[in-house]
């Protein structure tokens, strides 16, 4: 007797297949398998479509990456071209700068030559006789102010930085009690000159309180005439003087030279006047303020040589700012 393994039917006439399934169960199993096969085919189609879409996305990403690589190569080429252009422009600018500097130098030389053509001829050298009575008809010294253009173009031999300490501010009645001067020449070490001056009159205690110079300190110092003679010899052939508040210094020089029978003819550059014009934003224009602007320290602000040293240190900065 045959029995169906799926539904449990049995009988001597029941027909089962090799899997012990009756005909009804065979049909049901076949339909189930066909249904599963159809579902599997549908799933395969869905997966194939998804795979195709994924491939399309990957191809699009690959195309985008290739495009980015192409753009990167193009940008690298543009950067290289810009670098080359930058180098070419820098070379052109350097050439133009050199040519401009050469033209400016030529113009400065030409201007200096024209100035020399019309400038007053320097005075004849004076032969000093130590014990000879001074000439009462000595002419008045000249100290014309000059621009930085004239100074830096015509002072190739150098210039003298000068500072004076006096008993007051009236050049006709007050006297010089200390002189500080420095010869500044290119490619040579500076040479300093400093001396007290016996004014022949008592020093006001108020003046001593400012600069510390007493009557005892100047008692054995050279007289005004001796000191001026030494200063004239020190200046020598250098025809330019640099000072802070130059008119004050030259007024005292003029009167002292007249009394001493000496003569000076020097062009004068005033850093006070220059800084007022070029740096209008400063709090004031004392030597200390100007020195602070350029980071220069005054070693002795109340003495002539200390002030002269400060002006000498300031001049390279002023020349650099001017140029």
ZIKAJO-V639434 format. One record per residue. N is the residue number from 1. RES is the residue in three letters. PHI is phi in radians with two decimals (NA if undefined). OMEGA is omega in whole degrees, 0 to 359 (NA if undefined). Layout:
N_RES_PHI_OMEGA + N_RES_PHI_OMEGA
//
This chain:
1_UNK_NA_182 + 2_UNK_-1.63_180 + 3_UNK_-2.27_178 + 4_UNK_-1.45_181 + 5_UNK_-1.22_185 + 6_UNK_-1.61_184 + 7_UNK_-1.73_178 + 8_UNK_1.53_177 + 9_UNK_-1.11_179 + 10_UNK_-2.61_179 + 11_UNK_2.84_182 + 12_UNK_-1.27_182 + 13_UNK_-1.77_182 + 14_UNK_-1.25_179 + 15_UNK_-1.73_176 + 16_UNK_-2.14_178 + 17_UNK_-1.61_184 + 18_UNK_-1.17_179 + 19_UNK_-1.67_180 + 20_UNK_1.11_177 + 21_UNK_-1.98_177 + 22_UNK_-1.29_184 + 23_UNK_-1.11_180 + 24_UNK_-1.08_180 + 25_UNK_-1.21_177 + 26_UNK_-1.04_180 + 27_UNK_-1.14_181 + 28_UNK_-1.13_179 + 29_UNK_-1.14_181 + 30_UNK_-1.12_180 + 31_UNK_-1.13_178 + 32_UNK_-1.11_179 + 33_UNK_-1.16_179 + 34_UNK_-1.12_180 + 35_UNK_-1.10_178 + 36_UNK_-1.12_180 + 37_UNK_-1.11_178 + 38_UNK_-1.09_179 + 39_UNK_-1.11_179 + 40_UNK_-1.14_179 + 41_UNK_-1.09_179 + 42_UNK_-1.11_180 + 43_UNK_-1.16_178 + 44_UNK_-1.09_179 + 45_UNK_-1.09_179 + 46_UNK_-1.08_179 + 47_UNK_-1.12_178 + 48_UNK_-1.12_178 + 49_UNK_-1.08_179 + 50_UNK_-1.10_179 + 51_UNK_-1.11_179 + 52_UNK_-1.13_179 + 53_UNK_-1.10_178 + 54_UNK_-1.10_178 + 55_UNK_-1.10_179 + 56_UNK_-1.12_178 + 57_UNK_-1.11_179 + 58_UNK_-1.09_178 + 59_UNK_-1.09_179 + 60_UNK_-1.12_177 + 61_UNK_-1.08_179 + 62_UNK_-1.08_178 + 63_UNK_-1.10_179 + 64_UNK_-1.10_178 + 65_UNK_-1.12_178 + 66_UNK_-1.09_179 + 67_UNK_-1.12_178 + 68_UNK_-1.10_176 + 69_UNK_-1.05_180 + 70_UNK_-1.12_178 + 71_UNK_-1.13_178 + 72_UNK_-1.08_178 + 73_UNK_-1.10_179 + 74_UNK_-1.13_179 + 75_UNK_-1.14_177 + 76_UNK_-1.06_178 + 77_UNK_-1.13_179 + 78_UNK_-1.13_179 + 79_UNK_-1.07_179 + 80_UNK_-1.07_179 + 81_UNK_-1.15_178 + 82_UNK_-1.15_177 + 83_UNK_-1.05_179 + 84_UNK_-1.10_179 + 85_UNK_-1.15_178 + 86_UNK_-1.05_179 + 87_UNK_-1.07_180 + 88_UNK_-1.13_179 + 89_UNK_-1.14_178 + 90_UNK_-1.09_178 + 91_UNK_-1.12_178 + 92_UNK_-1.10_180 + 93_UNK_-1.10_179 + 94_UNK_-1.10_179 + 95_UNK_-1.13_179 + 96_UNK_-1.13_180 + 97_UNK_-1.09_178 + 98_UNK_-1.07_181 + 99_UNK_-1.13_179 + 100_UNK_-1.12_178 + 101_UNK_-1.06_179 + 102_UNK_-1.12_179 + 103_UNK_-1.16_178 + 104_UNK_-1.09_178 + 105_UNK_-1.07_179 + 106_UNK_-1.14_178 + 107_UNK_-1.12_178 + 108_UNK_-1.09_178 + 109_UNK_-1.10_180 + 110_UNK_-1.13_178 + 111_UNK_-1.09_179 + 112_UNK_-1.11_179 + 113_UNK_-1.11_180 + 114_UNK_-1.16_178 + 115_UNK_-1.10_179 + 116_UNK_-1.04_184 + 117_UNK_-1.11_184 + 118_UNK_-1.82_180 + 119_UNK_-1.24_178 + 120_UNK_-1.18_179 + 121_UNK_-1.15_182 + 122_UNK_-1.11_181 + 123_UNK_-1.20_178 + 124_UNK_-1.17_180 + 125_UNK_-1.02_182 + 126_UNK_-1.77_178 + 127_UNK_-1.54_182 + 128_UNK_-1.49_173 + 129_UNK_-2.07_190 + 130_UNK_-0.94_187 + 131_UNK_-1.79_180 + 132_UNK_-1.33_179 + 133_UNK_-1.10_184 + 134_UNK_-1.17_181 + 135_UNK_-1.32_182 + 136_UNK_-1.30_182 + 137_UNK_-1.75_181 + 138_UNK_-1.04_183 + 139_UNK_-1.41_185 + 140_UNK_-1.24_179 + 141_UNK_-1.12_182 + 142_UNK_-2.09_179 + 143_UNK_-2.41_180 + 144_UNK_-1.19_177 + 145_UNK_-1.30_180 + 146_UNK_-2.21_177 + 147_UNK_-1.40_176 + 148_UNK_-1.08_179 + 149_UNK_-1.05_180 + 150_UNK_-1.17_181 + 151_UNK_-1.05_187 + 152_UNK_-1.32_178 + 153_UNK_-1.50_189 + 154_UNK_-1.95_182 + 155_UNK_-1.88_181 + 156_UNK_-1.05_181 + 157_UNK_-1.30_180 + 158_UNK_2.12_179 + 159_UNK_-2.62_180 + 160_UNK_-1.99_173 + 161_UNK_-1.54_189 + 162_UNK_-2.30_171 + 163_UNK_-2.56_181 + 164_UNK_-2.15_168 + 165_UNK_-1.94_186 + 166_UNK_-2.20_180 + 167_UNK_-1.46_180 + 168_UNK_-3.11_184 + 169_UNK_-1.96_180 + 170_UNK_-1.69_186 + 171_UNK_-1.16_182 + 172_UNK_-1.48_182 + 173_UNK_-1.92_179 + 174_UNK_-1.53_187 + 175_UNK_-2.28_175 + 176_UNK_-1.39_177 + 177_UNK_-2.08_175 + 178_UNK_-2.74_178 + 179_UNK_-2.15_173 + 180_UNK_-2.25_182 + 181_UNK_-2.49_179 + 182_UNK_-2.40_172 + 183_UNK_-1.44_179 + 184_UNK_-2.00_180 + 185_UNK_-2.30_183 + 186_UNK_-1.13_176 + 187_UNK_1.09_177 + 188_UNK_-2.41_180 + 189_UNK_-1.21_179 + 190_UNK_-1.17_178 + 191_UNK_-2.02_186 + 192_UNK_-1.86_176 + 193_UNK_-2.36_180 + 194_UNK_-2.58_178 + 195_UNK_-2.76_166 + 196_UNK_-1.31_178 + 197_UNK_-2.27_176 + 198_UNK_-1.35_186 + 199_UNK_-1.35_181 + 200_UNK_1.40_178 + 201_UNK_-2.40_178 + 202_UNK_-1.11_178 + 203_UNK_-1.54_180 + 204_UNK_-1.09_178 + 205_UNK_-0.98_178 + 206_UNK_-1.15_176 + 207_UNK_-1.20_178 + 208_UNK_-1.05_180 + 209_UNK_-1.10_181 + 210_UNK_-1.46_188 + 211_UNK_-1.90_177 + 212_UNK_1.38_181 + 213_UNK_-1.56_183 + 214_UNK_-1.92_176 + 215_UNK_-1.06_180 + 216_UNK_-1.11_182 + 217_UNK_-1.19_183 + 218_UNK_-1.78_185 + 219_UNK_-1.03_181 + 220_UNK_-1.76_181 + 221_UNK_-1.36_176 + 222_UNK_-1.04_176 + 223_UNK_-1.22_179 + 224_UNK_-1.01_181 + 225_UNK_-1.09_180 + 226_UNK_-1.13_181 + 227_UNK_-1.13_180 + 228_UNK_-1.16_177 + 229_UNK_-1.08_178 + 230_UNK_-1.13_180 + 231_UNK_-1.16_178 + 232_UNK_-1.06_177 + 233_UNK_-1.12_180 + 234_UNK_-1.13_179 + 235_UNK_-1.13_175 + 236_UNK_1.01_184 + 237_UNK_-1.52_179 + 238_UNK_-1.25_188 + 239_UNK_-1.67_181 + 240_UNK_-2.30_176 + 241_UNK_-2.09_176 + 242_UNK_-2.07_181 + 243_UNK_-2.68_171 + 244_UNK_-1.65_187 + 245_UNK_1.01_186 + 246_UNK_-1.00_180 + 247_UNK_-1.00_178 + 248_UNK_-1.08_181 + 249_UNK_-1.13_184 + 250_UNK_-1.26_175 + 251_UNK_-1.08_179 + 252_UNK_-1.19_178 + 253_UNK_-1.07_182 + 254_UNK_-1.03_182 + 255_UNK_-1.16_180 + 256_UNK_-1.16_178 + 257_UNK_-1.14_179 + 258_UNK_-1.07_181 + 259_UNK_-1.20_185 + 260_UNK_-1.68_182 + 261_UNK_1.31_180 + 262_UNK_-1.80_180 + 263_UNK_-2.49_175 + 264_UNK_-2.28_175 + 265_UNK_-2.33_186 + 266_UNK_-2.28_170 + 267_UNK_-1.34_188 + 268_UNK_-2.18_175 + 269_UNK_-1.92_183 + 270_UNK_-1.80_181 + 271_UNK_-1.24_176 + 272_UNK_-1.10_180 + 273_UNK_-1.13_181 + 274_UNK_-1.10_183 + 275_UNK_-1.18_176 + 276_UNK_-1.07_181 + 277_UNK_-1.38_188 + 278_UNK_-1.60_183 + 279_UNK_-2.23_187 + 280_UNK_-1.21_185 + 281_UNK_-1.60_182 + 282_UNK_-1.26_180 + 283_UNK_-1.10_172 + 284_UNK_-2.68_187 + 285_UNK_-2.18_171 + 286_UNK_-1.17_180 + 287_UNK_-1.05_181 + 288_UNK_-1.11_180 + 289_UNK_-1.17_179 + 290_UNK_-1.12_179 + 291_UNK_-1.10_179 + 292_UNK_-1.10_180 + 293_UNK_-1.01_183 + 294_UNK_-1.72_177 + 295_UNK_1.27_180 + 296_UNK_-1.81_180 + 297_UNK_-1.76_178 + 298_UNK_-1.51_184 + 299_UNK_-1.20_182 + 300_UNK_-2.70_190 + 301_UNK_-1.16_183 + 302_UNK_-1.81_182 + 303_UNK_-2.13_188 + 304_UNK_-1.11_184 + 305_UNK_-1.20_177 + 306_UNK_-1.07_178 + 307_UNK_-1.18_179 + 308_UNK_-1.11_178 + 309_UNK_-1.09_179 + 310_UNK_-1.13_178 + 311_UNK_-1.09_179 + 312_UNK_-1.09_178 + 313_UNK_-1.25_180 + 314_UNK_-1.31_188 + 315_UNK_-1.03_177 + 316_UNK_-1.07_178 + 317_UNK_-1.19_179 + 318_UNK_-1.18_178 + 319_UNK_-1.13_179 + 320_UNK_-1.12_178 + 321_UNK_-1.10_179 + 322_UNK_-1.18_184 + 323_UNK_-1.26_NA
//
